[in-house]
Amino acid sequence: ALIGTVNSVCGQLLVRYAFDAGLSPQLEVLTETEQPVLFGQALEQAMTPDDIREMHALALRLGLDEWQQEIRKLVDLARANDIPAGELESHARQSLDDLMAFFPSPVDEDLDTRLHSAIRQAIEEISGNEDSTKGTKEYLDLLRSKQHRMNQCRLNWSEWVKLSNEQPKKRSQPSAEPVREIASRYEQHPGLHADIEAWIRLLFELAARALTTYQTLKTERGLMYFVDQEQQDLRQLELPDVSESIAKEIDLLLVDEFQDTSPLQLEIFMKLSKLANYSIWVGDPKQSIYGFRGAEPGLMNAIIHQHGGLKKENILSYSWRSREDIVHATV
């Protein structure tokens, strides 16, 4: 029998058939605290100073923080789904197409110049209409600050959104309407479309570079992470000698904590279930805790649905974990 949790089963397979895959069974597994440090080194090596400047500028204009973390999330998703670095470019194009489908087509107009002119005109009209209300004064201050910003550089897209929503008190609203009308067209701005395209392109490009460098660093140092174990397991199962050995040796496959299965792990268990005579997967979607490793409890729900839904006889009738008074307090 092959028995254990999701990660335990994958680890057992890796050690058992390491030599068949040309690996050493003595590989060191990175801890949860060591892995981010090593990935940070890989990302630093993968980026140029120009890349960093461009990402900072794009993040500022788009109002996005922690872009390094976005790259790491992208790499984690690629690894959890066994997507090689060379395929990320095509995923970037698909991601961009899917996102831009929600946007109107860009217009062939100089919206920056039109907005700048509308702001200048609104300041002149409102300043001379004797509207001394507090709301109008605050709106004038906003216009003047944006006018000064546009004299120096491009406005961030959050500033366009703000100008499309803000307005003075009723008396001055007609003078402010051209500003609101032009600012509200930010979704049609060619600059926004260009920034989004550059953001996604560079995000995926850096993720591909970081993924390659990260793998090189681990190989050089004899290290691996949980996802690496799973990728190697999948490669091992594709070897005829390994699959034949498993089919001869394993009668029962018993996987616990199945709610913490990732797409990559599910593929492994699907292959194993075809080799073992009996296969039992145990889990509770409500107890999934490894989302940061790519675990997706929806996969377990999909498996249950595929096999006719949840059956009463498959639900444990007695809890061996909780004290009786705790159970009564929660039901």
Disulfide bonds with the S-S distance in Angstrom:
none
